[in-house]
């Protein structure tokens, strides 16, 4: 590279030559990452449109000779038992995730606001206590929580999941939102309060709208977390009609160990809602991180 | 403006030095209402389980959850764990898993963030595709990769055979020596987008003028990165690495679904091992003692975690 640079006399062009080296390294790296990321997903899609027989061949059919949507039809058909189960799991996941998301926002917003604005005694302690929650794995809490849920009669209900999902989503939600509120000037609220608004009104009318990206990011995070959660659902629920998708799919696979097209189709359909949701709203997520958590 | 509300604010801030703690707490009683729901949920679902786990770790427990029949045995559960060879095997696995996953996720994520920082056609689409693995369920990811690694019909084996690099498809996840690296590859696939998002957000906070000034002063791309960009990212890097390390240390789904810890404990990490002890073999007391040990180790990690976040906090306060 230095020899090329030496042959070009003027500074401006020389700089561009050097930058191009890095740019090419970046491009090659991105191509590598794209392959690493996308190939498994593409293989999932290709497998899902094969017949069970076509999937079990060596060497594999790189592209199915007879593409078929049979797996999808089976999973989405309310007439047969597989379809019934799958649709019910889907609905259960949707219900649990939606309720968790709504409750997370309701609980996290005021807490984050208080941690950002008020200087009450014990504020730092409580804030870090909340954050520390993130550090502890679900397994530590499983046995006692299971006993607790049994004591308050929540085992085998979606309530047990919603309650636990709330707590593992909250720490990051509060942290994210707090960073957001820190960057909203206090003067805006003060101005509103001079105009006669109460602290609460100022919060609802001024701060809430300004923190919408943060709230959307929090909501996405909670929804995705709840949608994908496995270990609590696996432990707390035993009745078939209450299972959420991750556990339901695992059960499906343990009964049909060789139906890889069906499994891939189910994995794909389980991923669609969260991927679409995230892609539509990702700019809020990145913005919330930039303006909230990361900025200093 | 400052006269009306400023008085109330400064009054609040000055209070702690002057009066008793209780009075201080009482004056801020309204503030607690905001955090109360969060704290209440946390107490029920966290404080109680922690207490219960510690208690259970000193008891010998009968199988099943008939915990009334437990008997106190002091530290026996702990000595049993620390003298068992499985403990050291699993600890070693956990170290490899956590460090390997965290290091590569961070490096790949940071690299992708840097490469995506410059504007080019299709950048948004590419960024979106790279994020997808982080969003999809770990259960789905585990099954996708289990199929890719399949010993008879897996695509990687077929490619290796097709290129003449192997005589027959290698068995990635039923082999003691390849199982852990194979699972780490899956974990990195799922984790690097998180590092990428964090570092992309961090890169946006690097002041453009500084970079341009460095360029005018003749700094080359590497010097600009090392002396301008990187120092600005030190804080976000620390937080990202710690979050990754904690998440990896605590991972469960990928090893559990893909191998269940096998073959012969080669892919058991702490969390899957504890889960199996508790729910597989119903040894609640031993599992609780394991959890307490885990807890202590996490406290060490937590010290750095809080310090990194508190560093963030202090800077915010100063700004």
Interface residues (C-beta under 8 A of the other chain):
Chain A: X15 X18 X19 X21 X22 X23 X26 X27 X29 X30 X33 X34 X36 X37 X38 X40 X41 X43 X44 X47 X55 X56 X57 X58 X59 X60 X106 X107 X108 X110 X111 X113 X114 X115 X118 X119 X120 X121 X122 X124 X126 X128 X129 X130 X131 X132 X133 X134 X135 X136 X137 X138 X139 X140 X141 X142 X143 X144 X145 X146 X147 X148 X150 X163 X164 X166 X167 X170 X174 X175 X179 X182 X186 X187 X190 X191 X193 X194 X224 X227 X228 X230 X231 X235 X245 X246 X249 X250 X253 X260 X263 X264 X267 X268 X270 X271 X274 X275 X278 X279 X282 X285 X286 X289 X290 X293 X294 X295 X296
Chain B: X1 X4 X5 X6 X9 X12 X13 X16 X21 X24 X25 X28 X31 X32 X33 X34 X35 X37 X38 X39 X41 X42 X44 X45 X46 X48 X49 X50 X52 X53 X56 X65 X67 X108 X111 X112 X114 X115 X116 X118 X126 X128 X129 X130 X131 X132 X133 X135 X136 X137 X138 X139 X140 X143 X144 X145 X147 X148 X150 X152 X153 X155 X158 X161 X162 X169 X189 X192 X193 X197 X198 X200 X201 X202 X204 X205 X215 X220 X221 X222 X235 X236 X239 X243 X246 X249 X250 X252 X253 X257 X271 X274 X275 X278 X279 X284 X287 X288 X291 X294 X295 X298 X301 X302 X305 X306 X309 X310 X312 X313 X315 X316 X319
